[in-house]
Amino acid sequence: MNRSRPYRFETLAVHAGHGVDPATGAVTAPIHLSTTFERATDGSYPQGYLYSRNDNPNRHALEAALAALEGGTGAAAFASGLAAVTAIFQGLEPGDHVVAPADIYHGTANVLKHLFAKWQVATTFVDMTSLDDVRAALRPTTRIVWIETPSNPLLRCVDIAAVADIAHRAGARAVADNTFASPVLQRPLALGCDMVMHATTKYLGGRSDVLGGVAITRADDEAYAQVRTAQLYGGGVAAPFDCWLVMRSLPTLSYRMQAHCANARKVAHYLRAHPRVSAVHYPGLDDSPYHALAQRQMADYGGMLSFEVYGGRDAAMATAAHVELFTRATSLGGVESLIEHRASIEGPQSTTPPGLLRVSVGLEHADDLIDDLAQALDRSA
Ligand SMILES: *Cc1c(COP(=O)(O)O)cnc(C)c1O
């Protein structure tokens, strides 16, 4: 890439980490499955690669691309989103404290409650839409304030700049899970966060065919060095083929997100006017309590929404049972639209309304998605 001037997002998405292979002239990247790399006679590693847990050309390219897209200085790619989450918390020590949102991704909550609590890293879960609650939860030992916005499954939005500022005043770092928004819509590092995490499994991969995670840092600091150490010694690295798949999806990210957002907006407006729907949770609706904040900190409102049907659990399950185009499945961010009854997947301790269905709006024609929801709501009445 010619670095004499800064490139815009779409240009970076096509070119950052991408380049003609110097060995063969191949325009698209080969997949480097080799686990080990030859040393020169003097013992050095002429290409800089030694062993694939340390570094690998495909992972190297993906990390460069993701750092560029989030505006960071470095990135570490992992085998899943939760492997990235785990590596970030592995930088903490016994006695350290974390503040996290009460409606945090359930897998991240599991990491904190079931892995790190045993190592004396305590977490206080708060309603992060209340800045007073965030301030009240801080302790002298608080090291990380974890932000996730929009949240799952109610699409609540947290003021990233305000929470990052509160964290910094308390001597803690602000880390944002940017999975639901993607760097096209929201840039937490520019809003003051120290680190961004993604499940590349979702919008960045974009095809529901690869698991991955990444931690992207604003500064080449001690906390990032700890993440790199966890990656190298812990070994939860992303495989070369998985890196290649995510790289393959990045050039279309901006265009996919525009279409996800446009479709979600249409589906949200349709559902809001439906007599069997009691609530639609989507920050793009102008009566959403998060609309003004989302308008300020996001470029658009995303492809995720949830809605509640009258009649509770049975009505919601019946609606999901009657869809023909949507697929009943968890996860998000793929080209295909998914619908999911959250309360039953979260189990008995779930606080999700029983009549709620979460939707990942895909890239089909919006009218076909609306027609499918219309017939499913009719037949389940
Ligand atoms: C999916 C997801 C994760 C975890 O990613 P995995 O690849 O499933 O480990 C973390 N945070 C959010 C918001 C997610 O949607």
The ligand as an ORCA input file, in Angstrom:
! r2SCAN-3c Opt
* xyz 0 1
  C     -20.166    -14.501     19.558
  C     -19.758    -13.440     20.487
  C     -18.632    -13.595     21.320
  C     -17.821    -14.871     21.385
  O     -17.280    -15.269     20.167
  P     -16.986    -16.824     19.856
  O     -16.279    -16.791     18.556
  O     -18.318    -17.517     19.832
  O     -16.122    -17.356     20.964
  C     -18.286    -12.528     22.143
  N     -19.007    -11.386     22.168
  C     -20.103    -11.209     21.394
  C     -20.859     -9.923     21.467
  C     -20.513    -12.221     20.531
  O     -21.610    -12.050     19.780
*
